[in-house]
């Protein structure tokens, strides 16, 4: 009689093995995370001084300064990130490069300093200046100088 009980038990295990194997395979088949967008990578890799995350005028605001431009960061579902340019110095008619940029939070405002240098000219800045925002959307130029 014991052999019959043991045979039934083995038969039940044999029938369960394919189910267990299928469950193991299915549990290992998790979808790969979506690749990060260029915007998400830019925000992730930004230096702390190039990113402002805080409240302005009672609203949560996230700003990124990069390549002498200020972008508003908007986060969506999962890891979706959108960058919208909100500030840039006036264009320069010849080749230029970003020579200086900074952003700081001061007395309920964010102050951005942007300066583009003309290639081959030396010194700074062919175009740029210092701007201030109280809400992250509207910027006012407070100086022609790009001095942090």
C-alpha positions in Angstrom: 0.0 0.0 0.0 2.8 2.4 0.8 4.2 2.0 -2.7 0.8 3.1 -4.1 0.8 6.2 -2.0 4.3 7.0 -3.1 3.5 6.4 -6.8 0.5 8.8 -6.6 2.6 11.4 -4.9 5.3 11.1 -7.6 2.7 11.3 -10.3 1.3 14.5 -8.7 4.8 16.0 -8.6 5.4 15.0 -12.2 2.2 16.8 -13.3 3.1 19.9 -11.3 6.7 20.2 -12.6 5.7 21.8 -16.0 3.5 24.3 -14.1 6.3 25.2 -11.8 8.8 25.6 -14.6 6.3 27.8 -16.6 5.8 30.0 -13.5 9.5 30.4 -13.1 9.9 31.3 -16.8 7.1 33.8 -16.7 8.3 35.5 -13.5 11.7 36.0 -15.1 10.2 37.6 -18.2 9.7 41.0 -16.7 9.5 43.7 -19.4 12.8 45.6 -19.7 12.5 49.2 -18.4 12.0 51.8 -21.1 15.2 53.4 -22.2 15.7 56.9 -20.8 15.0 59.8 -23.2 17.7 62.4 -24.0 15.9 64.9 -21.7 15.8 62.4 -18.8 19.5 61.7 -19.2 20.4 65.4 -19.3 18.5 66.0 -16.1 19.9 62.8 -14.4 23.5 63.8 -15.3 23.2 67.5 -14.4 25.4 68.9 -11.7 23.6 69.9 -8.6 24.3 73.6 -9.2 22.8 73.4 -12.7 19.4 72.1 -11.4 16.8 74.0 -9.3 14.0 72.0 -7.7 11.8 74.0 -5.4 8.8 76.3 -5.0 8.4 79.7 -6.7 5.3 81.8 -6.2 3.7 78.8 -4.4 4.2 76.4 -7.3 6.7 73.5 -7.6 9.3 74.3 -10.2 12.2 72.4 -11.7 14.7 74.2 -13.9 17.9 73.1 -15.6 20.6 75.3 -17.0 22.6 73.8 -19.8 24.6 75.2 -22.8 23.7 78.7 -21.8 19.9 78.1 -21.8 17.4 77.5 -19.0 14.9 74.8 -19.4 11.7 74.0 -17.5 11.6 70.3 -16.6 8.3 68.6 -16.8 7.9 65.1 -15.5 5.3 62.8 -16.8 4.2 59.2 -16.3 6.9 56.7 -15.3 10.3 58.2 -16.4 9.0 60.6 -19.0 10.8 64.0 -18.9 10.2 67.0 -21.1 12.5 70.0 -21.4 11.1 73.4 -22.5 13.4 76.3 -23.2 12.4 79.3 -21.1 15.5 81.5 -21.3 18.4 82.0 -23.6 20.7 85.0 -24.4 20.0 86.8 -27.7 21.6 85.1 -30.7 25.0 86.1 -31.9 25.7 86.4 -35.6 28.9 84.4 -35.6 30.1 81.2 -33.9 30.0 81.3 -30.1 30.3 79.0 -27.2 28.9 78.9 -23.7 31.5 80.5 -21.5 29.6 80.8 -18.3 26.3 79.8 -16.8 25.0 79.5 -13.3 21.7 79.5 -11.5 21.0 80.2 -7.8 18.0 80.6 -5.6 17.8 83.8 -3.7 14.9 85.5 -1.7 12.1 83.6 -3.5 13.6 84.0 -6.9 15.9 82.1 -9.2 18.8 84.1 -10.8 20.4 82.8 -14.0 23.7 84.1 -15.4 24.3 83.2 -19.0 27.3 84.3 -21.1 28.3 83.2 -24.6 31.8 84.0 -25.9 32.5 84.7 -29.6 34.8 82.0 -30.9 38.3 83.4 -31.3 37.5 86.6 -29.5 38.6 85.8 -26.0 37.0 87.2 -22.9 33.3 87.1 -22.2 30.7 87.8 -23.2 29.5 88.6 -26.7 26.0 88.0 -25.6 24.4 87.2 -22.3 23.6 88.8 -19.0 21.8 88.1 -15.7 18.1 87.4 -15.4 15.6 86.8 -12.5 12.4 84.9 -12.3 9.8 84.8 -9.5 7.7 82.0 -11.1 10.0 80.0 -13.4 8.1 81.3 -16.5 8.6 85.1 -16.7 12.2 86.3 -16.7 13.4 89.9 -16.4 16.9 91.0 -17.3 18.5 92.6 -14.4 22.0 93.2 -15.8 23.9 93.1 -19.1 26.8 91.6 -17.2 27.3 87.8 -17.0 29.0 87.8 -13.7 27.9 85.0 -11.3 
